[in-house]
């Protein structure tokens, strides 16, 4: 069975935006990378989008309070009027 996978940069843990999310959410960078993998997996299953997801959905899926807001603040997630 062929399973989909996501590529991840080995240096992602040191990426300035990952560090910014870590600082903004007061969460260890390793946990941020794990949360990103979960959120990006959902987005990948939806053509790169998170349809009908509020920031709270990102927080819940990643397990990191404030991650949705942090992703908007750094420019990795945009808010849209639904």
C-alpha positions, 0 to 999 in steps of 0.5 A: 500500500502506497501511503502519502508522505510530507517532506520536511527540512532537516533544519526546520527546528532552527527556522526563524519562523518556527522559533518565533512560533515557539516563543509566541506559544511558549512551546518547545520547538520540537513540539512546534515541529510536530504540530506543524506536521499535523496541520500541514498533513491536514492541509495537504489532504485539502489541496493546501488549504484548511477549509472552514478552520478557525485558529482554534481548530489549528490549536486543537489539531496541533495540541498547542494553544495559540498556534493558529494565531502564531501561524497567522502572525508569521504569515504561514496562515491567512485569515479569510472571511467565510 
